[in-house]
Amino acid sequence: MNNKRYINLSESEITDLTHLLRTTNNHRERQRIQALLWSHQGYDRQTIAQLYQVKADTVSFWFKRWEDNKSRGLKDLARSGRPSILTPKEKKVSSNLPC
């Protein structure tokens, strides 16, 4: 059972997502945004999964998070782990350093 699932976006959502696609620094957010835009254009989740080399279930999860939370669903979820030892000021400085 391979149901085709597409995301239908309004014009304002397309505009907002396109702007966010161009301005966000997080590559995973850009990936999720592009998947939504492709789905709206008619690409099925299996094709999107192949393009990103992820499982179709992963793409479905992205779609579900968008449907439930809109833009907030594009962000990474909090993860457990050791807290950062850098202060916010140190993080800002280190993010501006050339690689």
Phi and psi restraints in degrees (range 20) as a CNS / XPLOR table:
assign (resid 1 and name C) (resid 2 and name N)
       (resid 2 and name CA) (resid 2 and name C) 1.0 -113.3 20.0 2
assign (resid 2 and name N) (resid 2 and name CA)
       (resid 2 and name C) (resid 3 and name N) 1.0 76.9 20.0 2
assign (resid 2 and name C) (resid 3 and name N)
       (resid 3 and name CA) (resid 3 and name C) 1.0 -67.7 20.0 2
assign (resid 3 and name N) (resid 3 and name CA)
       (resid 3 and name C) (resid 4 and name N) 1.0 132.5 20.0 2
assign (resid 3 and name C) (resid 4 and name N)
       (resid 4 and name CA) (resid 4 and name C) 1.0 -79.5 20.0 2
assign (resid 4 and name N) (resid 4 and name CA)
       (resid 4 and name C) (resid 5 and name N) 1.0 133.4 20.0 2
assign (resid 4 and name C) (resid 5 and name N)
       (resid 5 and name CA) (resid 5 and name C) 1.0 -130.3 20.0 2
assign (resid 5 and name N) (resid 5 and name CA)
       (resid 5 and name C) (resid 6 and name N) 1.0 126.4 20.0 2
assign (resid 5 and name C) (resid 6 and name N)
       (resid 6 and name CA) (resid 6 and name C) 1.0 -125.7 20.0 2
assign (resid 6 and name N) (resid 6 and name CA)
       (resid 6 and name C) (resid 7 and name N) 1.0 153.1 20.0 2
assign (resid 6 and name C) (resid 7 and name N)
       (resid 7 and name CA) (resid 7 and name C) 1.0 -101.3 20.0 2
assign (resid 7 and name N) (resid 7 and name CA)
       (resid 7 and name C) (resid 8 and name N) 1.0 127.1 20.0 2
assign (resid 7 and name C) (resid 8 and name N)
       (resid 8 and name CA) (resid 8 and name C) 1.0 -100.7 20.0 2
assign (resid 8 and name N) (resid 8 and name CA)
       (resid 8 and name C) (resid 9 and name N) 1.0 121.6 20.0 2
assign (resid 8 and name C) (resid 9 and name N)
       (resid 9 and name CA) (resid 9 and name C) 1.0 -110.8 20.0 2
assign (resid 9 and name N) (resid 9 and name CA)
       (resid 9 and name C) (resid 10 and name N) 1.0 146.2 20.0 2
assign (resid 9 and name C) (resid 10 and name N)
       (resid 10 and name CA) (resid 10 and name C) 1.0 -79.8 20.0 2
assign (resid 10 and name N) (resid 10 and name CA)
       (resid 10 and name C) (resid 11 and name N) 1.0 166.5 20.0 2
assign (resid 10 and name C) (resid 11 and name N)
       (resid 11 and name CA) (resid 11 and name C) 1.0 -59.8 20.0 2
assign (resid 11 and name N) (resid 11 and name CA)
       (resid 11 and name C) (resid 12 and name N) 1.0 -40.1 20.0 2
assign (resid 11 and name C) (resid 12 and name N)
       (resid 12 and name CA) (resid 12 and name C) 1.0 -68.0 20.0 2
assign (resid 12 and name N) (resid 12 and name CA)
       (resid 12 and name C) (resid 13 and name N) 1.0 -36.6 20.0 2
assign (resid 12 and name C) (resid 13 and name N)
       (resid 13 and name CA) (resid 13 and name C) 1.0 -65.7 20.0 2
assign (resid 13 and name N) (resid 13 and name CA)
       (resid 13 and name C) (resid 14 and name N) 1.0 -40.4 20.0 2
assign (resid 13 and name C) (resid 14 and name N)
       (resid 14 and name CA) (resid 14 and name C) 1.0 -62.3 20.0 2
assign (resid 14 and name N) (resid 14 and name CA)
       (resid 14 and name C) (resid 15 and name N) 1.0 -45.1 20.0 2
assign (resid 14 and name C) (resid 15 and name N)
       (resid 15 and name CA) (resid 15 and name C) 1.0 -61.0 20.0 2
assign (resid 15 and name N) (resid 15 and name CA)
       (resid 15 and name C) (resid 16 and name N) 1.0 -47.5 20.0 2
assign (resid 15 and name C) (resid 16 and name N)
       (resid 16 and name CA) (resid 16 and name C) 1.0 -63.1 20.0 2
assign (resid 16 and name N) (resid 16 and name CA)
       (resid 16 and name C) (resid 17 and name N) 1.0 -44.3 20.0 2
assign (resid 16 and name C) (resid 17 and name N)
       (resid 17 and name CA) (resid 17 and name C) 1.0 -66.8 20.0 2
assign (resid 17 and name N) (resid 17 and name CA)
       (resid 17 and name C) (resid 18 and name N) 1.0 -38.9 20.0 2
assign (resid 17 and name C) (resid 18 and name N)
       (resid 18 and name CA) (resid 18 and name C) 1.0 -63.7 20.0 2
assign (resid 18 and name N) (resid 18 and name CA)
       (resid 18 and name C) (resid 19 and name N) 1.0 -41.9 20.0 2
assign (resid 18 and name C) (resid 19 and name N)
       (resid 19 and name CA) (resid 19 and name C) 1.0 -63.3 20.0 2
assign (resid 19 and name N) (resid 19 and name CA)
       (resid 19 and name C) (resid 20 and name N) 1.0 -46.1 20.0 2
assign (resid 19 and name C) (resid 20 and name N)
       (resid 20 and name CA) (resid 20 and name C) 1.0 -63.9 20.0 2
assign (resid 20 and name N) (resid 20 and name CA)
       (resid 20 and name C) (resid 21 and name N) 1.0 -37.3 20.0 2
assign (resid 20 and name C) (resid 21 and name N)
       (resid 21 and name CA) (resid 21 and name C) 1.0 -58.6 20.0 2
assign (resid 21 and name N) (resid 21 and name CA)
       (resid 21 and name C) (resid 22 and name N) 1.0 -37.3 20.0 2
assign (resid 21 and name C) (resid 22 and name N)
       (resid 22 and name CA) (resid 22 and name C) 1.0 -83.7 20.0 2
assign (resid 22 and name N) (resid 22 and name CA)
       (resid 22 and name C) (resid 23 and name N) 1.0 -17.9 20.0 2
assign (resid 22 and name C) (resid 23 and name N)
       (resid 23 and name CA) (resid 23 and name C) 1.0 -111.3 20.0 2
assign (resid 23 and name N) (resid 23 and name CA)
       (resid 23 and name C) (resid 24 and name N) 1.0 -20.7 20.0 2
assign (resid 23 and name C) (resid 24 and name N)
       (resid 24 and name CA) (resid 24 and name C) 1.0 -76.6 20.0 2
assign (resid 24 and name N) (resid 24 and name CA)
       (resid 24 and name C) (resid 25 and name N) 1.0 145.4 20.0 2
assign (resid 24 and name C) (resid 25 and name N)
       (resid 25 and name CA) (resid 25 and name C) 1.0 -92.7 20.0 2
assign (resid 25 and name N) (resid 25 and name CA)
       (resid 25 and name C) (resid 26 and name N) 1.0 -10.8 20.0 2
assign (resid 25 and name C) (resid 26 and name N)
       (resid 26 and name CA) (resid 26 and name C) 1.0 -86.6 20.0 2
assign (resid 26 and name N) (resid 26 and name CA)
       (resid 26 and name C) (resid 27 and name N) 1.0 116.2 20.0 2
assign (resid 26 and name C) (resid 27 and name N)
       (resid 27 and name CA) (resid 27 and name C) 1.0 -66.0 20.0 2
assign (resid 27 and name N) (resid 27 and name CA)
       (resid 27 and name C) (resid 28 and name N) 1.0 -29.9 20.0 2
assign (resid 27 and name C) (resid 28 and name N)
       (resid 28 and name CA) (resid 28 and name C) 1.0 -70.5 20.0 2
assign (resid 28 and name N) (resid 28 and name CA)
       (resid 28 and name C) (resid 29 and name N) 1.0 -36.6 20.0 2
assign (resid 28 and name C) (resid 29 and name N)
       (resid 29 and name CA) (resid 29 and name C) 1.0 -64.4 20.0 2
assign (resid 29 and name N) (resid 29 and name CA)
       (resid 29 and name C) (resid 30 and name N) 1.0 -43.4 20.0 2
assign (resid 29 and name C) (resid 30 and name N)
       (resid 30 and name CA) (resid 30 and name C) 1.0 -60.7 20.0 2
assign (resid 30 and name N) (resid 30 and name CA)
       (resid 30 and name C) (resid 31 and name N) 1.0 -39.6 20.0 2
assign (resid 30 and name C) (resid 31 and name N)
       (resid 31 and name CA) (resid 31 and name C) 1.0 -62.0 20.0 2
assign (resid 31 and name N) (resid 31 and name CA)
       (resid 31 and name C) (resid 32 and name N) 1.0 -45.4 20.0 2
assign (resid 31 and name C) (resid 32 and name N)
       (resid 32 and name CA) (resid 32 and name C) 1.0 -66.7 20.0 2
assign (resid 32 and name N) (resid 32 and name CA)
       (resid 32 and name C) (resid 33 and name N) 1.0 -40.5 20.0 2
assign (resid 32 and name C) (resid 33 and name N)
       (resid 33 and name CA) (resid 33 and name C) 1.0 -62.5 20.0 2
assign (resid 33 and name N) (resid 33 and name CA)
       (resid 33 and name C) (resid 34 and name N) 1.0 -46.9 20.0 2
assign (resid 33 and name C) (resid 34 and name N)
       (resid 34 and name CA) (resid 34 and name C) 1.0 -62.3 20.0 2
assign (resid 34 and name N) (resid 34 and name CA)
       (resid 34 and name C) (resid 35 and name N) 1.0 -37.6 20.0 2
assign (resid 34 and name C) (resid 35 and name N)
       (resid 35 and name CA) (resid 35 and name C) 1.0 -61.5 20.0 2
assign (resid 35 and name N) (resid 35 and name CA)
       (resid 35 and name C) (resid 36 and name N) 1.0 -41.9 20.0 2
assign (resid 35 and name C) (resid 36 and name N)
       (resid 36 and name CA) (resid 36 and name C) 1.0 -63.4 20.0 2
assign (resid 36 and name N) (resid 36 and name CA)
       (resid 36 and name C) (resid 37 and name N) 1.0 -44.3 20.0 2
assign (resid 36 and name C) (resid 37 and name N)
       (resid 37 and name CA) (resid 37 and name C) 1.0 -65.3 20.0 2
assign (resid 37 and name N) (resid 37 and name CA)
       (resid 37 and name C) (resid 38 and name N) 1.0 -41.1 20.0 2
assign (resid 37 and name C) (resid 38 and name N)
       (resid 38 and name CA) (resid 38 and name C) 1.0 -63.8 20.0 2
assign (resid 38 and name N) (resid 38 and name CA)
       (resid 38 and name C) (resid 39 and name N) 1.0 -41.7 20.0 2
assign (resid 38 and name C) (resid 39 and name N)
       (resid 39 and name CA) (resid 39 and name C) 1.0 -60.7 20.0 2
assign (resid 39 and name N) (resid 39 and name CA)
       (resid 39 and name C) (resid 40 and name N) 1.0 -43.2 20.0 2
assign (resid 39 and name C) (resid 40 and name N)
       (resid 40 and name CA) (resid 40 and name C) 1.0 -60.3 20.0 2
assign (resid 40 and name N) (resid 40 and name CA)
       (resid 40 and name C) (resid 41 and name N) 1.0 -32.8 20.0 2
assign (resid 40 and name C) (resid 41 and name N)
       (resid 41 and name CA) (resid 41 and name C) 1.0 -79.9 20.0 2
assign (resid 41 and name N) (resid 41 and name CA)
       (resid 41 and name C) (resid 42 and name N) 1.0 -6.7 20.0 2
assign (resid 41 and name C) (resid 42 and name N)
       (resid 42 and name CA) (resid 42 and name C) 1.0 111.4 20.0 2
assign (resid 42 and name N) (resid 42 and name CA)
       (resid 42 and name C) (resid 43 and name N) 1.0 2.2 20.0 2
assign (resid 42 and name C) (resid 43 and name N)
       (resid 43 and name CA) (resid 43 and name C) 1.0 -74.9 20.0 2
assign (resid 43 and name N) (resid 43 and name CA)
       (resid 43 and name C) (resid 44 and name N) 1.0 133.5 20.0 2
assign (resid 43 and name C) (resid 44 and name N)
       (resid 44 and name CA) (resid 44 and name C) 1.0 -82.1 20.0 2
assign (resid 44 and name N) (resid 44 and name CA)
       (resid 44 and name C) (resid 45 and name N) 1.0 165.7 20.0 2
assign (resid 44 and name C) (resid 45 and name N)
       (resid 45 and name CA) (resid 45 and name C) 1.0 -65.2 20.0 2
assign (resid 45 and name N) (resid 45 and name CA)
       (resid 45 and name C) (resid 46 and name N) 1.0 -29.9 20.0 2
assign (resid 45 and name C) (resid 46 and name N)
       (resid 46 and name CA) (resid 46 and name C) 1.0 -66.1 20.0 2
assign (resid 46 and name N) (resid 46 and name CA)
       (resid 46 and name C) (resid 47 and name N) 1.0 -42.0 20.0 2
assign (resid 46 and name C) (resid 47 and name N)
       (resid 47 and name CA) (resid 47 and name C) 1.0 -65.0 20.0 2
assign (resid 47 and name N) (resid 47 and name CA)
       (resid 47 and name C) (resid 48 and name N) 1.0 -44.6 20.0 2
assign (resid 47 and name C) (resid 48 and name N)
       (resid 48 and name CA) (resid 48 and name C) 1.0 -61.6 20.0 2
assign (resid 48 and name N) (resid 48 and name CA)
       (resid 48 and name C) (resid 49 and name N) 1.0 -41.6 20.0 2
assign (resid 48 and name C) (resid 49 and name N)
       (resid 49 and name CA) (resid 49 and name C) 1.0 -61.4 20.0 2
assign (resid 49 and name N) (resid 49 and name CA)
       (resid 49 and name C) (resid 50 and name N) 1.0 -41.4 20.0 2
assign (resid 49 and name C) (resid 50 and name N)
       (resid 50 and name CA) (resid 50 and name C) 1.0 -65.4 20.0 2
assign (resid 50 and name N) (resid 50 and name CA)
       (resid 50 and name C) (resid 51 and name N) 1.0 -40.5 20.0 2
assign (resid 50 and name C) (resid 51 and name N)
       (resid 51 and name CA) (resid 51 and name C) 1.0 -62.2 20.0 2
assign (resid 51 and name N) (resid 51 and name CA)
       (resid 51 and name C) (resid 52 and name N) 1.0 -38.1 20.0 2
assign (resid 51 and name C) (resid 52 and name N)
       (resid 52 and name CA) (resid 52 and name C) 1.0 -95.6 20.0 2
assign (resid 52 and name N) (resid 52 and name CA)
       (resid 52 and name C) (resid 53 and name N) 1.0 -1.6 20.0 2
assign (resid 52 and name C) (resid 53 and name N)
       (resid 53 and name CA) (resid 53 and name C) 1.0 55.4 20.0 2
assign (resid 53 and name N) (resid 53 and name CA)
       (resid 53 and name C) (resid 54 and name N) 1.0 48.5 20.0 2
assign (resid 53 and name C) (resid 54 and name N)
       (resid 54 and name CA) (resid 54 and name C) 1.0 -127.8 20.0 2
assign (resid 54 and name N) (resid 54 and name CA)
       (resid 54 and name C) (resid 55 and name N) 1.0 173.5 20.0 2
assign (resid 54 and name C) (resid 55 and name N)
       (resid 55 and name CA) (resid 55 and name C) 1.0 -78.3 20.0 2
assign (resid 55 and name N) (resid 55 and name CA)
       (resid 55 and name C) (resid 56 and name N) 1.0 151.2 20.0 2
assign (resid 55 and name C) (resid 56 and name N)
       (resid 56 and name CA) (resid 56 and name C) 1.0 -60.4 20.0 2
assign (resid 56 and name N) (resid 56 and name CA)
       (resid 56 and name C) (resid 57 and name N) 1.0 -31.6 20.0 2
assign (resid 56 and name C) (resid 57 and name N)
       (resid 57 and name CA) (resid 57 and name C) 1.0 -63.5 20.0 2
assign (resid 57 and name N) (resid 57 and name CA)
       (resid 57 and name C) (resid 58 and name N) 1.0 -32.8 20.0 2
assign (resid 57 and name C) (resid 58 and name N)
       (resid 58 and name CA) (resid 58 and name C) 1.0 -64.9 20.0 2
assign (resid 58 and name N) (resid 58 and name CA)
       (resid 58 and name C) (resid 59 and name N) 1.0 -43.9 20.0 2
assign (resid 58 and name C) (resid 59 and name N)
       (resid 59 and name CA) (resid 59 and name C) 1.0 -64.1 20.0 2
assign (resid 59 and name N) (resid 59 and name CA)
       (resid 59 and name C) (resid 60 and name N) 1.0 -40.9 20.0 2
assign (resid 59 and name C) (resid 60 and name N)
       (resid 60 and name CA) (resid 60 and name C) 1.0 -60.2 20.0 2
assign (resid 60 and name N) (resid 60 and name CA)
       (resid 60 and name C) (resid 61 and name N) 1.0 -39.6 20.0 2
assign (resid 60 and name C) (resid 61 and name N)
       (resid 61 and name CA) (resid 61 and name C) 1.0 -63.1 20.0 2
assign (resid 61 and name N) (resid 61 and name CA)
       (resid 61 and name C) (resid 62 and name N) 1.0 -41.9 20.0 2
assign (resid 61 and name C) (resid 62 and name N)
       (resid 62 and name CA) (resid 62 and name C) 1.0 -59.7 20.0 2
assign (resid 62 and name N) (resid 62 and name CA)
       (resid 62 and name C) (resid 63 and name N) 1.0 -44.7 20.0 2
assign (resid 62 and name C) (resid 63 and name N)
       (resid 63 and name CA) (resid 63 and name C) 1.0 -62.8 20.0 2
assign (resid 63 and name N) (resid 63 and name CA)
       (resid 63 and name C) (resid 64 and name N) 1.0 -43.1 20.0 2
assign (resid 63 and name C) (resid 64 and name N)
       (resid 64 and name CA) (resid 64 and name C) 1.0 -63.4 20.0 2
assign (resid 64 and name N) (resid 64 and name CA)
       (resid 64 and name C) (resid 65 and name N) 1.0 -43.1 20.0 2
assign (resid 64 and name C) (resid 65 and name N)
       (resid 65 and name CA) (resid 65 and name C) 1.0 -63.7 20.0 2
assign (resid 65 and name N) (resid 65 and name CA)
       (resid 65 and name C) (resid 66 and name N) 1.0 -36.7 20.0 2
assign (resid 65 and name C) (resid 66 and name N)
       (resid 66 and name CA) (resid 66 and name C) 1.0 -64.5 20.0 2
assign (resid 66 and name N) (resid 66 and name CA)
       (resid 66 and name C) (resid 67 and name N) 1.0 -46.3 20.0 2
assign (resid 66 and name C) (resid 67 and name N)
       (resid 67 and name CA) (resid 67 and name C) 1.0 -63.3 20.0 2
assign (resid 67 and name N) (resid 67 and name CA)
       (resid 67 and name C) (resid 68 and name N) 1.0 -35.0 20.0 2
assign (resid 67 and name C) (resid 68 and name N)
       (resid 68 and name CA) (resid 68 and name C) 1.0 -82.0 20.0 2
assign (resid 68 and name N) (resid 68 and name CA)
       (resid 68 and name C) (resid 69 and name N) 1.0 -35.6 20.0 2
assign (resid 68 and name C) (resid 69 and name N)
       (resid 69 and name CA) (resid 69 and name C) 1.0 -130.5 20.0 2
assign (resid 69 and name N) (resid 69 and name CA)
       (resid 69 and name C) (resid 70 and name N) 1.0 1.3 20.0 2
assign (resid 69 and name C) (resid 70 and name N)
       (resid 70 and name CA) (resid 70 and name C) 1.0 51.2 20.0 2
assign (resid 70 and name N) (resid 70 and name CA)
       (resid 70 and name C) (resid 71 and name N) 1.0 -130.1 20.0 2
assign (resid 70 and name C) (resid 71 and name N)
       (resid 71 and name CA) (resid 71 and name C) 1.0 -60.1 20.0 2
assign (resid 71 and name N) (resid 71 and name CA)
       (resid 71 and name C) (resid 72 and name N) 1.0 -33.8 20.0 2
assign (resid 71 and name C) (resid 72 and name N)
       (resid 72 and name CA) (resid 72 and name C) 1.0 -64.4 20.0 2
assign (resid 72 and name N) (resid 72 and name CA)
       (resid 72 and name C) (resid 73 and name N) 1.0 -27.3 20.0 2
assign (resid 72 and name C) (resid 73 and name N)
       (resid 73 and name CA) (resid 73 and name C) 1.0 -73.4 20.0 2
assign (resid 73 and name N) (resid 73 and name CA)
       (resid 73 and name C) (resid 74 and name N) 1.0 -11.8 20.0 2
assign (resid 73 and name C) (resid 74 and name N)
       (resid 74 and name CA) (resid 74 and name C) 1.0 -81.4 20.0 2
assign (resid 74 and name N) (resid 74 and name CA)
       (resid 74 and name C) (resid 75 and name N) 1.0 -21.4 20.0 2
assign (resid 74 and name C) (resid 75 and name N)
       (resid 75 and name CA) (resid 75 and name C) 1.0 -78.4 20.0 2
assign (resid 75 and name N) (resid 75 and name CA)
       (resid 75 and name C) (resid 76 and name N) 1.0 154.9 20.0 2
assign (resid 75 and name C) (resid 76 and name N)
       (resid 76 and name CA) (resid 76 and name C) 1.0 -66.8 20.0 2
assign (resid 76 and name N) (resid 76 and name CA)
       (resid 76 and name C) (resid 77 and name N) 1.0 146.3 20.0 2
assign (resid 76 and name C) (resid 77 and name N)
       (resid 77 and name CA) (resid 77 and name C) 1.0 -76.8 20.0 2
assign (resid 77 and name N) (resid 77 and name CA)
       (resid 77 and name C) (resid 78 and name N) 1.0 155.9 20.0 2
assign (resid 77 and name C) (resid 78 and name N)
       (resid 78 and name CA) (resid 78 and name C) 1.0 -62.0 20.0 2
assign (resid 78 and name N) (resid 78 and name CA)
       (resid 78 and name C) (resid 79 and name N) 1.0 143.0 20.0 2
assign (resid 78 and name C) (resid 79 and name N)
       (resid 79 and name CA) (resid 79 and name C) 1.0 -121.0 20.0 2
assign (resid 79 and name N) (resid 79 and name CA)
       (resid 79 and name C) (resid 80 and name N) 1.0 152.5 20.0 2
assign (resid 79 and name C) (resid 80 and name N)
       (resid 80 and name CA) (resid 80 and name C) 1.0 -79.7 20.0 2
assign (resid 80 and name N) (resid 80 and name CA)
       (resid 80 and name C) (resid 81 and name N) 1.0 165.0 20.0 2
assign (resid 80 and name C) (resid 81 and name N)
       (resid 81 and name CA) (resid 81 and name C) 1.0 144.1 20.0 2
assign (resid 81 and name N) (resid 81 and name CA)
       (resid 81 and name C) (resid 82 and name N) 1.0 179.1 20.0 2
assign (resid 81 and name C) (resid 82 and name N)
       (resid 82 and name CA) (resid 82 and name C) 1.0 -68.2 20.0 2
assign (resid 82 and name N) (resid 82 and name CA)
       (resid 82 and name C) (resid 83 and name N) 1.0 132.6 20.0 2
assign (resid 82 and name C) (resid 83 and name N)
       (resid 83 and name CA) (resid 83 and name C) 1.0 -63.6 20.0 2
assign (resid 83 and name N) (resid 83 and name CA)
       (resid 83 and name C) (resid 84 and name N) 1.0 150.0 20.0 2
assign (resid 83 and name C) (resid 84 and name N)
       (resid 84 and name CA) (resid 84 and name C) 1.0 -66.0 20.0 2
assign (resid 84 and name N) (resid 84 and name CA)
       (resid 84 and name C) (resid 85 and name N) 1.0 143.4 20.0 2
assign (resid 84 and name C) (resid 85 and name N)
       (resid 85 and name CA) (resid 85 and name C) 1.0 -96.2 20.0 2
assign (resid 85 and name N) (resid 85 and name CA)
       (resid 85 and name C) (resid 86 and name N) 1.0 -6.0 20.0 2
assign (resid 85 and name C) (resid 86 and name N)
       (resid 86 and name CA) (resid 86 and name C) 1.0 -83.4 20.0 2
assign (resid 86 and name N) (resid 86 and name CA)
       (resid 86 and name C) (resid 87 and name N) 1.0 143.2 20.0 2
assign (resid 86 and name C) (resid 87 and name N)
       (resid 87 and name CA) (resid 87 and name C) 1.0 -77.8 20.0 2
assign (resid 87 and name N) (resid 87 and name CA)
       (resid 87 and name C) (resid 88 and name N) 1.0 161.9 20.0 2
assign (resid 87 and name C) (resid 88 and name N)
       (resid 88 and name CA) (resid 88 and name C) 1.0 -55.6 20.0 2
assign (resid 88 and name N) (resid 88 and name CA)
       (resid 88 and name C) (resid 89 and name N) 1.0 -36.5 20.0 2
assign (resid 88 and name C) (resid 89 and name N)
       (resid 89 and name CA) (resid 89 and name C) 1.0 -65.5 20.0 2
assign (resid 89 and name N) (resid 89 and name CA)
       (resid 89 and name C) (resid 90 and name N) 1.0 -42.1 20.0 2
assign (resid 89 and name C) (resid 90 and name N)
       (resid 90 and name CA) (resid 90 and name C) 1.0 -66.2 20.0 2
assign (resid 90 and name N) (resid 90 and name CA)
       (resid 90 and name C) (resid 91 and name N) 1.0 -37.8 20.0 2
assign (resid 90 and name C) (resid 91 and name N)
       (resid 91 and name CA) (resid 91 and name C) 1.0 -63.1 20.0 2
assign (resid 91 and name N) (resid 91 and name CA)
       (resid 91 and name C) (resid 92 and name N) 1.0 -41.6 20.0 2
assign (resid 91 and name C) (resid 92 and name N)
       (resid 92 and name CA) (resid 92 and name C) 1.0 -64.2 20.0 2
assign (resid 92 and name N) (resid 92 and name CA)
       (resid 92 and name C) (resid 93 and name N) 1.0 -44.0 20.0 2
assign (resid 92 and name C) (resid 93 and name N)
       (resid 93 and name CA) (resid 93 and name C) 1.0 -63.7 20.0 2
assign (resid 93 and name N) (resid 93 and name CA)
       (resid 93 and name C) (resid 94 and name N) 1.0 -45.6 20.0 2
assign (resid 93 and name C) (resid 94 and name N)
       (resid 94 and name CA) (resid 94 and name C) 1.0 -67.7 20.0 2
assign (resid 94 and name N) (resid 94 and name CA)
       (resid 94 and name C) (resid 95 and name N) 1.0 -28.6 20.0 2
assign (resid 94 and name C) (resid 95 and name N)
       (resid 95 and name CA) (resid 95 and name C) 1.0 -74.0 20.0 2
assign (resid 95 and name N) (resid 95 and name CA)
       (resid 95 and name C) (resid 96 and name N) 1.0 -18.8 20.0 2
assign (resid 95 and name C) (resid 96 and name N)
       (resid 96 and name CA) (resid 96 and name C) 1.0 -92.8 20.0 2
assign (resid 96 and name N) (resid 96 and name CA)
       (resid 96 and name C) (resid 97 and name N) 1.0 -4.8 20.0 2
assign (resid 96 and name C) (resid 97 and name N)
       (resid 97 and name CA) (resid 97 and name C) 1.0 -76.6 20.0 2
assign (resid 97 and name N) (resid 97 and name CA)
       (resid 97 and name C) (resid 98 and name N) 1.0 141.9 20.0 2
assign (resid 97 and name C) (resid 98 and name N)
       (resid 98 and name CA) (resid 98 and name C) 1.0 -70.1 20.0 2
assign (resid 98 and name N) (resid 98 and name CA)
       (resid 98 and name C) (resid 99 and name N) 1.0 149.6 20.0 2
